[in-house]
């Protein structure tokens, strides 16, 4: 990669970082305003609403948060989405798994599937080998519960890794459409402490702003992930305990359009060869 392109990527990163920081400042301001509402009543609530840009702010209390955008019945299927066609050639000499082109389910909200006192691991069987993840249910119970709920229903099986970001050392998957724009039909709240770090082996939720997590997740394959540390906006819910060599092999695959990716078009970061998550197997102990 040329120096000019590296400088361009660095500028784009700094711009994205500034935008995320601005969103987070607005969110924190809205949360602070909302905390006053209970004491001052509807008048203060009105001014907090206006100060927050006209968007209602969810309660910062975990016990008050509702999983799912519509409050639908947990575990209820609400339809399907169709995967987009992927590259014909499959990475690492593998073949497309059976059923990769089948419609994927959507849900109103995740059912509660985690059992108290148990520890969970998830094995991702990919086109390039197996990756074993320790799921951090104590740190991110709602996120892990959603992930396990989806995995137990075969939601991830046959989906593709749709993004390889060499700048951040990140690979991303979990989108049923394979385009980077799909999700499970619901959103889940962030579970953040403000002290998250994103070193190699970190498994975290992707999002499009506060409270927009769904099924897409990313795995950090190298030190570039620490560029996210300055603005920890992504819920960490797992750590890779085996298979970093597999992840690095995937991270080194060519992407579809390096020039488009360098210009900020994330579609260019799609792998040039299809990388499938053939199956996700969750185990409890």
BALOBA-1460 file (C-alpha; in Angstrom, 3 decimals):
// residues 285
<rec num="1" residu="x" x="0.000" y="0.000" z="0.000"/>
<rec num="2" residu="x" x="1.388" y="3.433" z="-0.961"/>
<rec num="3" residu="x" x="2.126" y="6.141" z="1.600"/>
<rec num="4" residu="x" x="-0.527" y="8.356" z="0.059"/>
<rec num="5" residu="x" x="-3.151" y="5.652" z="0.506"/>
<rec num="6" residu="x" x="-2.065" y="5.032" z="4.095"/>
<rec num="7" residu="x" x="-2.417" y="8.761" z="4.806"/>
<rec num="8" residu="x" x="-5.857" y="8.690" z="3.185"/>
<rec num="9" residu="x" x="-6.918" y="5.743" z="5.347"/>
<rec num="10" residu="x" x="-5.584" y="7.486" z="8.448"/>
<rec num="11" residu="x" x="-7.608" y="10.624" z="7.638"/>
<rec num="12" residu="x" x="-10.729" y="8.544" z="7.066"/>
<rec num="13" residu="x" x="-10.187" y="6.748" z="10.358"/>
<rec num="14" residu="x" x="-9.737" y="10.005" z="12.254"/>
<rec num="15" residu="x" x="-12.914" y="11.388" z="10.660"/>
<rec num="16" residu="x" x="-14.911" y="8.289" z="11.640"/>
<rec num="17" residu="x" x="-13.449" y="8.458" z="15.138"/>
<rec num="18" residu="x" x="-14.452" y="12.114" z="15.493"/>
<rec num="19" residu="x" x="-17.978" y="11.293" z="14.324"/>
<rec num="20" residu="x" x="-18.291" y="8.437" z="16.844"/>
<rec num="21" residu="x" x="-17.033" y="10.695" z="19.636"/>
<rec num="22" residu="x" x="-19.575" y="13.355" z="18.692"/>
<rec num="23" residu="x" x="-22.390" y="10.762" z="18.768"/>
<rec num="24" residu="x" x="-21.218" y="9.512" z="22.140"/>
<rec num="25" residu="x" x="-21.108" y="13.050" z="23.566"/>
<rec num="26" residu="x" x="-24.670" y="13.608" z="22.399"/>
<rec num="27" residu="x" x="-25.753" y="10.305" z="23.903"/>
<rec num="28" residu="x" x="-24.102" y="11.070" z="27.255"/>
<rec num="29" residu="x" x="-25.668" y="14.531" z="27.317"/>
<rec num="30" residu="x" x="-29.089" y="13.008" z="26.673"/>
<rec num="31" residu="x" x="-28.598" y="10.399" z="29.420"/>
<rec num="32" residu="x" x="-27.576" y="13.115" z="31.889"/>
<rec num="33" residu="x" x="-30.680" y="15.098" z="30.997"/>
<rec num="34" residu="x" x="-32.879" y="12.033" z="31.364"/>
<rec num="35" residu="x" x="-31.608" y="11.439" z="34.909"/>
<rec num="36" residu="x" x="-33.093" y="14.799" z="35.926"/>
<rec num="37" residu="x" x="-36.499" y="13.974" z="34.519"/>
<rec num="38" residu="x" x="-37.584" y="11.861" z="37.465"/>
<rec num="39" residu="x" x="-36.996" y="14.751" z="39.874"/>
<rec num="40" residu="x" x="-38.352" y="17.667" z="37.885"/>
<rec num="41" residu="x" x="-41.272" y="16.087" z="36.009"/>
<rec num="42" residu="x" x="-42.677" y="16.557" z="32.558"/>
<rec num="43" residu="x" x="-41.397" y="20.103" z="31.998"/>
<rec num="44" residu="x" x="-37.769" y="19.068" z="32.346"/>
<rec num="45" residu="x" x="-38.503" y="15.972" z="30.281"/>
<rec num="46" residu="x" x="-39.629" y="18.231" z="27.467"/>
<rec num="47" residu="x" x="-36.417" y="20.283" z="27.569"/>
<rec num="48" residu="x" x="-34.314" y="17.122" z="27.744"/>
<rec num="49" residu="x" x="-36.143" y="15.827" z="24.679"/>
<rec num="50" residu="x" x="-35.409" y="19.029" z="22.765"/>
<rec num="51" residu="x" x="-31.767" y="19.157" z="23.895"/>
<rec num="52" residu="x" x="-31.297" y="15.575" z="22.735"/>
<rec num="53" residu="x" x="-32.100" y="16.513" z="19.137"/>
<rec num="54" residu="x" x="-35.723" y="15.347" z="19.241"/>
<rec num="55" residu="x" x="-34.886" y="11.696" z="19.832"/>
<rec num="56" residu="x" x="-36.038" y="9.931" z="23.003"/>
<rec num="57" residu="x" x="-33.231" y="8.489" z="25.108"/>
<rec num="58" residu="x" x="-33.511" y="4.985" z="26.590"/>
<rec num="59" residu="x" x="-32.974" y="4.563" z="30.290"/>
<rec num="60" residu="x" x="-29.343" y="3.875" z="31.242"/>
<rec num="61" residu="x" x="-30.542" y="1.367" z="33.826"/>
<rec num="62" residu="x" x="-29.971" y="-2.208" z="32.558"/>
<rec num="63" residu="x" x="-33.092" y="-3.406" z="34.361"/>
<rec num="64" residu="x" x="-35.226" y="-0.927" z="32.437"/>
<rec num="65" residu="x" x="-33.964" y="-1.755" z="28.970"/>
<rec num="66" residu="x" x="-36.131" y="-3.814" z="26.627"/>
<rec num="67" residu="x" x="-34.504" y="-6.231" z="24.205"/>
<rec num="68" residu="x" x="-36.021" y="-6.008" z="20.758"/>
<rec num="69" residu="x" x="-37.302" y="-2.923" z="18.961"/>
<rec num="70" residu="x" x="-40.972" y="-3.818" z="19.148"/>
<rec num="71" residu="x" x="-41.166" y="-5.742" z="22.406"/>
<rec num="72" residu="x" x="-42.372" y="-8.764" z="20.449"/>
<rec num="73" residu="x" x="-42.701" y="-12.245" z="21.890"/>
<rec num="74" residu="x" x="-39.194" y="-13.589" z="22.559"/>
<rec num="75" residu="x" x="-38.106" y="-16.225" z="20.065"/>
<rec num="76" residu="x" x="-40.987" y="-15.582" z="17.654"/>
<rec num="77" residu="x" x="-40.082" y="-15.790" z="13.972"/>
<rec num="78" residu="x" x="-41.197" y="-12.814" z="11.929"/>
<rec num="79" residu="x" x="-40.110" y="-13.774" z="8.414"/>
<rec num="80" residu="x" x="-36.944" y="-14.413" z="6.432"/>
<rec num="81" residu="x" x="-34.279" y="-12.588" z="4.445"/>
<rec num="82" residu="x" x="-32.511" y="-13.890" z="1.352"/>
<rec num="83" residu="x" x="-28.692" y="-14.052" z="1.210"/>
<rec num="84" residu="x" x="-27.042" y="-12.148" z="-1.606"/>
<rec num="85" residu="x" x="-24.967" y="-14.230" z="-4.049"/>
<rec num="86" residu="x" x="-21.346" y="-14.563" z="-2.992"/>
<rec num="87" residu="x" x="-18.182" y="-15.139" z="-5.013"/>
<rec num="88" residu="x" x="-18.189" y="-18.433" z="-6.872"/>
<rec num="89" residu="x" x="-14.697" y="-19.338" z="-5.681"/>
<rec num="90" residu="x" x="-14.483" y="-20.344" z="-2.028"/>
<rec num="91" residu="x" x="-11.386" y="-19.555" z="0.008"/>
<rec num="92" residu="x" x="-8.905" y="-22.096" z="1.360"/>
<rec num="93" residu="x" x="-9.907" y="-24.750" z="-1.170"/>
<rec num="94" residu="x" x="-13.295" y="-25.276" z="0.470"/>
<rec num="95" residu="x" x="-16.765" y="-25.543" z="-1.051"/>
<rec num="96" residu="x" x="-19.924" y="-23.602" z="-0.368"/>
<rec num="97" residu="x" x="-21.853" y="-25.329" z="2.420"/>
<rec num="98" residu="x" x="-25.180" y="-26.915" z="1.647"/>
<rec num="99" residu="x" x="-28.023" y="-24.501" z="2.188"/>
<rec num="100" residu="x" x="-25.876" y="-21.343" z="2.021"/>
<rec num="101" residu="x" x="-28.410" y="-19.736" z="-0.314"/>
<rec num="102" residu="x" x="-31.468" y="-20.578" z="1.799"/>
<rec num="103" residu="x" x="-33.468" y="-17.708" z="3.334"/>
<rec num="104" residu="x" x="-32.444" y="-16.883" z="6.891"/>
<rec num="105" residu="x" x="-34.946" y="-16.349" z="9.721"/>
<rec num="106" residu="x" x="-35.858" y="-13.083" z="11.393"/>
<rec num="107" residu="x" x="-37.069" y="-12.821" z="14.986"/>
<rec num="108" residu="x" x="-39.001" y="-10.347" z="17.116"/>
<rec num="109" residu="x" x="-36.601" y="-10.714" z="20.066"/>
<rec num="110" residu="x" x="-34.243" y="-13.370" z="21.435"/>
<rec num="111" residu="x" x="-35.590" y="-15.905" z="23.895"/>
<rec num="112" residu="x" x="-33.720" y="-16.367" z="27.160"/>
<rec num="113" residu="x" x="-31.489" y="-19.401" z="26.590"/>
<rec num="114" residu="x" x="-28.502" y="-18.945" z="28.918"/>
<rec num="115" residu="x" x="-28.479" y="-21.073" z="32.051"/>
<rec num="116" residu="x" x="-27.141" y="-19.623" z="35.281"/>
<rec num="117" residu="x" x="-23.792" y="-20.893" z="36.486"/>
<rec num="118" residu="x" x="-22.705" y="-22.284" z="33.121"/>
<rec num="119" residu="x" x="-19.834" y="-21.166" z="30.923"/>
<rec num="120" residu="x" x="-20.239" y="-21.115" z="27.166"/>
<rec num="121" residu="x" x="-17.960" y="-21.543" z="24.177"/>
<rec num="122" residu="x" x="-18.753" y="-21.184" z="20.495"/>
<rec num="123" residu="x" x="-16.914" y="-23.069" z="17.745"/>
<rec num="124" residu="x" x="-17.002" y="-21.358" z="14.362"/>
<rec num="125" residu="x" x="-16.380" y="-23.872" z="11.603"/>
<rec num="126" residu="x" x="-15.258" y="-21.767" z="8.657"/>
<rec num="127" residu="x" x="-14.040" y="-22.387" z="5.119"/>
<rec num="128" residu="x" x="-10.498" y="-21.974" z="6.422"/>
<rec num="129" residu="x" x="-10.696" y="-23.923" z="9.704"/>
<rec num="130" residu="x" x="-12.134" y="-23.857" z="13.210"/>
<rec num="131" residu="x" x="-12.129" y="-20.948" z="15.639"/>
<rec num="132" residu="x" x="-13.103" y="-21.469" z="19.283"/>
<rec num="133" residu="x" x="-14.438" y="-18.513" z="21.259"/>
<rec num="134" residu="x" x="-14.981" y="-18.220" z="24.992"/>
<rec num="135" residu="x" x="-18.237" y="-16.302" z="25.434"/>
<rec num="136" residu="x" x="-18.177" y="-13.703" z="28.228"/>
<rec num="137" residu="x" x="-21.661" y="-14.145" z="29.637"/>
<rec num="138" residu="x" x="-20.805" y="-12.465" z="32.940"/>
<rec num="139" residu="x" x="-19.620" y="-9.311" z="31.188"/>
<rec num="140" residu="x" x="-22.221" y="-9.101" z="28.416"/>
<rec num="141" residu="x" x="-25.177" y="-11.347" z="29.346"/>
<rec num="142" residu="x" x="-27.709" y="-9.896" z="26.882"/>
<rec num="143" residu="x" x="-25.264" y="-9.961" z="23.988"/>
<rec num="144" residu="x" x="-24.121" y="-13.516" z="24.690"/>
<rec num="145" residu="x" x="-27.716" y="-14.668" z="25.165"/>
<rec num="146" residu="x" x="-28.655" y="-13.210" z="21.768"/>
<rec num="147" residu="x" x="-25.646" y="-14.800" z="20.086"/>
<rec num="148" residu="x" x="-26.359" y="-18.220" z="21.618"/>
<rec num="149" residu="x" x="-30.072" y="-17.941" z="20.789"/>
<rec num="150" residu="x" x="-29.251" y="-17.299" z="17.125"/>
<rec num="151" residu="x" x="-26.546" y="-19.966" z="16.964"/>
<rec num="152" residu="x" x="-28.863" y="-22.610" z="18.414"/>
<rec num="153" residu="x" x="-31.316" y="-21.899" z="15.616"/>
<rec num="154" residu="x" x="-28.723" y="-22.264" z="12.876"/>
<rec num="155" residu="x" x="-28.896" y="-18.565" z="12.080"/>
<rec num="156" residu="x" x="-25.168" y="-18.193" z="11.368"/>
<rec num="157" residu="x" x="-24.797" y="-21.470" z="9.476"/>
<rec num="158" residu="x" x="-23.932" y="-20.844" z="5.850"/>
<rec num="159" residu="x" x="-23.392" y="-17.090" z="6.272"/>
<rec num="160" residu="x" x="-20.274" y="-15.376" z="4.934"/>
<rec num="161" residu="x" x="-17.505" y="-13.243" z="6.340"/>
<rec num="162" residu="x" x="-18.442" y="-10.030" z="4.543"/>
<rec num="163" residu="x" x="-15.660" y="-7.671" z="5.591"/>
<rec num="164" residu="x" x="-11.880" y="-7.763" z="5.936"/>
<rec num="165" residu="x" x="-10.447" y="-4.481" z="7.230"/>
<rec num="166" residu="x" x="-6.645" y="-4.536" z="7.038"/>
<rec num="167" residu="x" x="-6.434" y="-1.065" z="8.597"/>
<rec num="168" residu="x" x="-8.125" y="-2.195" z="11.829"/>
<rec num="169" residu="x" x="-7.109" y="-5.880" z="11.622"/>
<rec num="170" residu="x" x="-10.776" y="-6.870" z="11.728"/>
<rec num="171" residu="x" x="-12.854" y="-9.540" z="10.040"/>
<rec num="172" residu="x" x="-16.638" y="-9.234" z="10.279"/>
<rec num="173" residu="x" x="-19.549" y="-11.626" z="9.860"/>
<rec num="174" residu="x" x="-22.987" y="-12.464" z="11.194"/>
<rec num="175" residu="x" x="-24.995" y="-10.753" z="8.446"/>
<rec num="176" residu="x" x="-27.640" y="-13.106" z="6.985"/>
<rec num="177" residu="x" x="-27.613" y="-11.187" z="3.691"/>
<rec num="178" residu="x" x="-23.824" y="-11.119" z="3.304"/>
<rec num="179" residu="x" x="-23.929" y="-7.424" z="2.380"/>
<rec num="180" residu="x" x="-23.088" y="-5.748" z="5.689"/>
<rec num="181" residu="x" x="-26.595" y="-4.323" z="6.039"/>
<rec num="182" residu="x" x="-28.570" y="-7.246" z="7.484"/>
<rec num="183" residu="x" x="-29.553" y="-8.299" z="10.988"/>
<rec num="184" residu="x" x="-31.750" y="-10.674" z="13.008"/>
<rec num="185" residu="x" x="-34.896" y="-8.510" z="12.996"/>
<rec num="186" residu="x" x="-34.266" y="-6.960" z="16.416"/>
<rec num="187" residu="x" x="-31.639" y="-4.870" z="18.189"/>
<rec num="188" residu="x" x="-29.941" y="-5.361" z="21.541"/>
<rec num="189" residu="x" x="-28.608" y="-2.768" z="23.997"/>
<rec num="190" residu="x" x="-24.915" y="-1.991" z="24.357"/>
<rec num="191" residu="x" x="-23.137" y="-3.469" z="27.376"/>
<rec num="192" residu="x" x="-20.197" y="-1.124" z="27.805"/>
<rec num="193" residu="x" x="-17.990" y="-0.111" z="30.714"/>
<rec num="194" residu="x" x="-15.973" y="2.538" z="28.874"/>
<rec num="195" residu="x" x="-12.794" y="0.546" z="29.527"/>
<rec num="196" residu="x" x="-13.036" y="-1.890" z="26.610"/>
<rec num="197" residu="x" x="-9.913" y="-2.635" z="24.598"/>
<rec num="198" residu="x" x="-9.798" y="-4.350" z="21.226"/>
<rec num="199" residu="x" x="-6.636" y="-6.392" z="21.074"/>
<rec num="200" residu="x" x="-6.026" y="-9.553" z="19.030"/>
<rec num="201" residu="x" x="-8.620" y="-12.231" z="19.733"/>
<rec num="202" residu="x" x="-11.336" y="-9.806" z="20.841"/>
<rec num="203" residu="x" x="-14.859" y="-10.666" z="19.677"/>
<rec num="204" residu="x" x="-17.220" y="-7.680" z="19.714"/>
<rec num="205" residu="x" x="-20.570" y="-6.557" z="18.356"/>
<rec num="206" residu="x" x="-20.648" y="-4.335" z="15.299"/>
<rec num="207" residu="x" x="-23.146" y="-1.488" z="15.381"/>
<rec num="208" residu="x" x="-24.323" y="1.635" z="13.613"/>
<rec num="209" residu="x" x="-24.479" y="3.788" z="16.721"/>
<rec num="210" residu="x" x="-25.592" y="3.324" z="20.345"/>
<rec num="211" residu="x" x="-28.113" y="0.534" z="20.919"/>
<rec num="212" residu="x" x="-28.083" y="-0.790" z="17.353"/>
<rec num="213" residu="x" x="-26.343" y="-4.143" z="17.851"/>
<rec num="214" residu="x" x="-27.945" y="-7.178" z="16.230"/>
<rec num="215" residu="x" x="-26.189" y="-10.218" z="14.806"/>
<rec num="216" residu="x" x="-23.104" y="-8.756" z="13.133"/>
<rec num="217" residu="x" x="-19.875" y="-9.222" z="15.037"/>
<rec num="218" residu="x" x="-16.200" y="-8.688" z="14.394"/>
<rec num="219" residu="x" x="-13.033" y="-10.441" z="15.478"/>
<rec num="220" residu="x" x="-9.739" y="-8.602" z="15.895"/>
<rec num="221" residu="x" x="-6.826" y="-10.416" z="14.256"/>
<rec num="222" residu="x" x="-3.948" y="-8.031" z="15.048"/>
<rec num="223" residu="x" x="-2.741" y="-4.946" z="16.859"/>
<rec num="224" residu="x" x="-4.670" y="-2.607" z="14.547"/>
<rec num="225" residu="x" x="-7.784" y="-3.241" z="16.633"/>
<rec num="226" residu="x" x="-6.321" y="-1.058" z="19.374"/>
<rec num="227" residu="x" x="-7.111" y="1.944" z="17.172"/>
<rec num="228" residu="x" x="-10.666" y="1.488" z="18.476"/>
<rec num="229" residu="x" x="-9.578" y="1.785" z="22.117"/>
<rec num="230" residu="x" x="-9.857" y="5.573" z="22.140"/>
<rec num="231" residu="x" x="-13.619" y="5.344" z="21.653"/>
<rec num="232" residu="x" x="-14.828" y="2.014" z="23.090"/>
<rec num="233" residu="x" x="-18.246" y="1.836" z="21.452"/>
<rec num="234" residu="x" x="-18.466" y="-1.914" z="20.750"/>
<rec num="235" residu="x" x="-19.636" y="-4.518" z="23.261"/>
<rec num="236" residu="x" x="-16.963" y="-7.147" z="23.884"/>
<rec num="237" residu="x" x="-18.629" y="-10.530" z="24.341"/>
<rec num="238" residu="x" x="-15.952" y="-13.111" z="23.570"/>
<rec num="239" residu="x" x="-12.268" y="-14.022" z="23.408"/>
<rec num="240" residu="x" x="-10.662" y="-16.386" z="20.914"/>
<rec num="241" residu="x" x="-9.049" y="-19.294" z="22.738"/>
<rec num="242" residu="x" x="-8.104" y="-21.348" z="19.675"/>
<rec num="243" residu="x" x="-7.810" y="-20.643" z="15.980"/>
<rec num="244" residu="x" x="-5.965" y="-17.327" z="15.706"/>
<rec num="245" residu="x" x="-3.938" y="-18.864" z="12.879"/>
<rec num="246" residu="x" x="-7.191" y="-19.487" z="11.004"/>
<rec num="247" residu="x" x="-8.312" y="-15.895" z="11.541"/>
<rec num="248" residu="x" x="-4.996" y="-14.498" z="10.314"/>
<rec num="249" residu="x" x="-5.248" y="-16.678" z="7.222"/>
<rec num="250" residu="x" x="-8.654" y="-15.187" z="6.509"/>
<rec num="251" residu="x" x="-7.378" y="-11.672" z="7.233"/>
<rec num="252" residu="x" x="-4.667" y="-12.082" z="4.593"/>
<rec num="253" residu="x" x="-7.102" y="-13.000" z="1.809"/>
<rec num="254" residu="x" x="-7.509" y="-10.445" z="-0.999"/>
<rec num="255" residu="x" x="-10.518" y="-8.158" z="-0.912"/>
<rec num="256" residu="x" x="-12.870" y="-7.431" z="-3.789"/>
<rec num="257" residu="x" x="-11.899" y="-3.812" z="-4.499"/>
<rec num="258" residu="x" x="-8.932" y="-2.300" z="-2.603"/>
<rec num="259" residu="x" x="-9.349" y="1.089" z="-4.297"/>
<rec num="260" residu="x" x="-13.016" y="1.344" z="-3.314"/>
<rec num="261" residu="x" x="-12.142" y="0.240" z="0.216"/>
<rec num="262" residu="x" x="-9.414" y="2.901" z="0.427"/>
<rec num="263" residu="x" x="-11.982" y="5.496" z="-0.658"/>
<rec num="264" residu="x" x="-14.265" y="4.519" z="2.241"/>
<rec num="265" residu="x" x="-16.660" y="2.176" z="0.411"/>
<rec num="266" residu="x" x="-16.974" y="-0.795" z="2.764"/>
<rec num="267" residu="x" x="-18.348" y="-2.949" z="-0.054"/>
<rec num="268" residu="x" x="-14.801" y="-3.039" z="-1.378"/>
<rec num="269" residu="x" x="-13.760" y="-4.885" z="1.791"/>
<rec num="270" residu="x" x="-15.762" y="-7.974" z="0.857"/>
<rec num="271" residu="x" x="-13.407" y="-10.961" z="0.444"/>
<rec num="272" residu="x" x="-12.669" y="-11.696" z="-3.216"/>
<rec num="273" residu="x" x="-13.201" y="-15.389" z="-2.398"/>
<rec num="274" residu="x" x="-16.175" y="-16.489" z="-0.326"/>
<rec num="275" residu="x" x="-15.386" y="-17.291" z="3.297"/>
<rec num="276" residu="x" x="-18.256" y="-19.156" z="4.914"/>
<rec num="277" residu="x" x="-19.182" y="-19.705" z="8.505"/>
<rec num="278" residu="x" x="-20.294" y="-23.239" z="7.819"/>
<rec num="279" residu="x" x="-21.625" y="-23.858" z="11.316"/>
<rec num="280" residu="x" x="-21.566" y="-22.375" z="14.807"/>
<rec num="281" residu="x" x="-21.665" y="-24.918" z="17.627"/>
<rec num="282" residu="x" x="-22.281" y="-23.649" z="21.188"/>
<rec num="283" residu="x" x="-21.280" y="-25.749" z="24.183"/>
<rec num="284" residu="x" x="-22.073" y="-25.179" z="27.853"/>
<rec num="285" residu="x" x="-20.216" y="-26.597" z="30.814"/>
